[in-house]
Amino acid sequence: PMLEVGGKPILERIMCNLIEGGISRFFFATNYLREKIEDYFGDGQKWGVNIQYLRETKRMGTGGALSLLPYIPAHPFLVMNGDILTTFNATHLLDFHEMCRSIATLGIVRHCYQNPYGVIRHEGSTLVGIDEKPIESCFINAGIYVVEPRLLEAVPHNVFIDMPTLLLQAKDRGEFVSVCPICESWIDIGRGADYNAAQQLV
């Protein structure tokens, strides 16, 4: 989250995008090198917002960190990974969630990739065709969620749980979980190539 893209930490870019969407209260779940984040952002006064910290004493996952919230919010709230560079519209996602009336909405993005091999199409033992290095696509988890406060009732305390597991558990209980495509720019800073792409995008 503190890697710089275009001279600013990724986390600051995430926060500033959300501030533009009208969000003014933030909770940062911190663990590894938390002092670097807390020293940089402080209480948020520099940006005109309120920042509080959910200090993990062990790795708890994005879902597990929600058990550290000091209170249950009165309204749906956003949960985001701290290492994605995106210009998504928070207002649109929140409006979509409200329209769906689901317990949570998962932001998704289309991911395209080129298969490096010739893909065989066949019927039994009969060759139908060969697609050389086709470009394929699928929707993937964007690491952006809108959550209803009542979902917090199912978050175990002091236990590791990630958001996908939390949402799948809600689905298994019969809850409705919606998905919303993120159409704006989105890069997950997970590999060197992605980080370089983010620098070029900015």
C-alpha positions as semicolon CSV with decimal commas, in nm:
position;residue;x (nm);y (nm);z (nm)
1;P;0,000;0,000;0,000
2;M;0,290;0,241;0,057
3;L;0,457;0,173;-0,279
4;E;0,461;0,498;-0,472
5;V;0,286;0,536;-0,805
6;G;0,346;0,870;-0,971
7;G;0,501;1,008;-0,652
8;K;0,217;0,906;-0,415
9;P;0,158;0,586;-0,216
10;I;-0,104;0,358;-0,370
11;L;-0,309;0,384;-0,051
12;E;-0,319;0,763;-0,078
13;R;-0,442;0,738;-0,437
14;I;-0,716;0,497;-0,325
15;M;-0,819;0,731;-0,045
16;C;-0,821;1,043;-0,263
17;N;-1,040;0,868;-0,521
18;L;-1,287;0,781;-0,244
19;I;-1,275;1,136;-0,105
20;E;-1,379;1,261;-0,449
21;G;-1,676;1,022;-0,417
22;G;-1,782;1,192;-0,093
23;I;-1,635;0,949;0,162
24;S;-1,481;1,113;0,467
25;R;-1,437;0,839;0,730
26;F;-1,177;0,566;0,688
27;F;-1,056;0,265;0,884
28;F;-0,715;0,126;0,783
29;A;-0,652;-0,233;0,890
30;T;-0,278;-0,248;0,960
31;N;-0,031;-0,516;1,059
32;Y;0,308;-0,542;0,884
33;L;0,504;-0,213;0,906
34;R;0,193;-0,040;1,041
35;E;0,401;0,252;1,169
36;K;0,486;0,356;0,811
37;I;0,116;0,386;0,729
38;E;0,020;0,554;1,056
39;D;0,310;0,802;1,044
40;Y;0,223;0,901;0,689
41;F;-0,156;0,934;0,718
42;G;-0,199;1,024;1,085
43;D;-0,560;1,102;1,170
44;G;-0,640;1,219;0,817
45;Q;-0,655;1,590;0,901
46;K;-0,420;1,673;0,612
47;W;-0,686;1,548;0,368
48;G;-0,984;1,678;0,565
49;V;-1,103;1,329;0,661
50;N;-1,113;1,106;0,969
51;I;-0,881;0,803;0,975
52;Q;-0,878;0,538;1,246
53;Y;-0,667;0,223;1,260
54;L;-0,767;-0,138;1,310
55;R;-0,442;-0,279;1,447
56;E;-0,407;-0,651;1,382
57;T;-0,187;-0,839;1,629
58;K;-0,177;-1,126;1,380
59;R;-0,273;-1,174;1,017
60;M;-0,654;-1,171;1,006
61;G;-0,742;-1,126;0,640
62;T;-0,964;-0,854;0,498
63;G;-1,277;-1,015;0,641
64;G;-1,130;-1,092;0,981
65;A;-1,011;-0,733;1,024
66;L;-1,375;-0,621;1,018
67;S;-1,417;-0,776;1,363
68;L;-1,187;-0,498;1,493
69;L;-1,428;-0,218;1,398
70;P;-1,509;-0,018;1,713
71;Y;-1,879;-0,006;1,626
72;I;-2,125;-0,144;1,373
73;P;-2,189;0,115;1,101
74;A;-2,543;0,238;1,053
75;H;-2,523;0,217;0,673
76;P;-2,362;-0,001;0,403
77;F;-1,988;0,057;0,383
78;L;-1,703;-0,003;0,141
79;V;-1,427;-0,257;0,200
80;M;-1,119;-0,242;-0,025
81;N;-0,780;-0,400;-0,064
82;G;-0,498;-0,150;-0,011
83;D;-0,290;-0,245;-0,314
84;I;-0,515;-0,176;-0,612
85;L;-0,494;0,127;-0,838
86;T;-0,840;0,216;-0,963
87;T;-1,056;0,513;-1,056
88;F;-1,384;0,331;-0,986
89;N;-1,688;0,541;-0,897
90;A;-1,778;0,466;-0,534
91;T;-2,115;0,641;-0,563
92;H;-2,219;0,423;-0,856
93;L;-2,119;0,106;-0,670
94;L;-2,307;0,210;-0,355
95;D;-2,615;0,299;-0,561
96;F;-2,598;-0,036;-0,741
97;H;-2,576;-0,216;-0,407
98;E;-2,878;-0,030;-0,272
99;M;-3,077;-0,118;-0,584
100;C;-2,989;-0,488;-0,552
101;R;-3,084;-0,507;-0,181
102;S;-2,816;-0,771;-0,122
103;I;-2,616;-0,840;0,194
104;A;-2,299;-0,755;0,001
105;T;-2,188;-0,652;-0,347
106;L;-1,864;-0,777;-0,497
107;G;-1,690;-0,553;-0,750
108;I;-1,567;-0,751;-1,049
109;V;-1,344;-0,665;-1,345
110;R;-1,299;-0,830;-1,682
111;H;-0,957;-0,990;-1,718
112;C;-0,824;-1,082;-2,063
113;Y;-0,527;-1,308;-2,116
114;Q;-0,366;-1,483;-2,409
115;N;-0,336;-1,859;-2,391
116;P;0,023;-1,936;-2,499
117;Y;-0,079;-2,266;-2,663
118;G;-0,286;-2,389;-2,953
119;V;-0,624;-2,480;-2,802
120;I;-0,778;-2,794;-2,948
121;R;-1,148;-2,818;-3,024
122;H;-1,261;-3,175;-3,064
123;E;-1,562;-3,406;-3,050
124;G;-1,452;-3,734;-2,900
125;S;-1,149;-3,841;-3,102
126;T;-1,230;-3,616;-3,398
127;L;-1,041;-3,292;-3,446
128;V;-1,277;-2,998;-3,502
129;G;-1,026;-2,714;-3,505
130;I;-0,722;-2,550;-3,353
131;D;-0,728;-2,199;-3,210
132;E;-0,373;-2,066;-3,199
133;K;-0,299;-1,869;-2,884
134;P;-0,654;-1,743;-2,836
135;I;-0,736;-1,442;-2,619
136;E;-0,971;-1,549;-2,343
137;S;-1,154;-1,344;-2,080
138;C;-1,332;-1,388;-1,750
139;F;-1,452;-1,178;-1,460
140;I;-1,229;-1,166;-1,153
141;N;-1,259;-1,033;-0,799
142;A;-1,167;-0,661;-0,796
143;G;-1,099;-0,651;-0,419
144;I;-1,377;-0,392;-0,378
145;Y;-1,690;-0,469;-0,176
146;V;-2,000;-0,302;-0,038
147;V;-2,114;-0,463;0,286
148;E;-2,435;-0,441;0,487
149;P;-2,375;-0,389;0,861
150;R;-2,559;-0,714;0,946
151;L;-2,287;-0,915;0,769
152;L;-2,058;-0,821;1,059
153;E;-2,262;-1,053;1,283
154;A;-2,107;-1,347;1,095
155;V;-1,745;-1,227;1,121
156;P;-1,557;-1,442;1,373
157;H;-1,343;-1,260;1,628
158;N;-0,966;-1,300;1,627
159;V;-0,979;-1,548;1,337
160;F;-0,833;-1,523;0,986
161;I;-1,096;-1,499;0,715
162;D;-1,079;-1,338;0,374
163;M;-1,364;-1,154;0,206
164;P;-1,440;-1,419;-0,061
165;T;-1,485;-1,681;0,212
166;L;-1,707;-1,446;0,413
167;L;-1,927;-1,381;0,109
168;L;-1,947;-1,749;0,011
169;Q;-2,050;-1,836;0,367
170;A;-2,327;-1,574;0,347
171;K;-2,439;-1,722;0,015
172;D;-2,445;-2,071;0,170
173;R;-2,675;-1,936;0,443
174;G;-2,918;-1,829;0,174
175;E;-2,820;-1,462;0,161
176;F;-2,817;-1,276;-0,171
177;V;-2,469;-1,157;-0,275
178;S;-2,459;-0,939;-0,587
179;V;-2,178;-0,860;-0,830
180;C;-2,116;-0,529;-1,007
181;P;-1,873;-0,480;-1,298
182;I;-1,608;-0,213;-1,245
183;C;-1,570;-0,041;-1,583
184;E;-1,310;0,218;-1,483
185;S;-0,934;0,159;-1,478
186;W;-0,819;-0,111;-1,236
187;I;-0,475;-0,260;-1,170
188;D;-0,382;-0,500;-0,891
189;I;-0,025;-0,418;-0,786
190;G;0,070;-0,780;-0,729
191;R;0,361;-0,833;-0,968
192;G;0,648;-0,628;-1,100
193;A;0,486;-0,601;-1,444
194;D;0,162;-0,475;-1,286
195;Y;0,351;-0,213;-1,085
196;N;0,526;-0,091;-1,400
197;A;0,192;-0,077;-1,581
198;A;0,047;0,130;-1,296
199;Q;0,336;0,377;-1,321
200;Q;0,273;0,416;-1,694
201;L;-0,103;0,456;-1,641
202;V;-0,052;0,737;-1,390
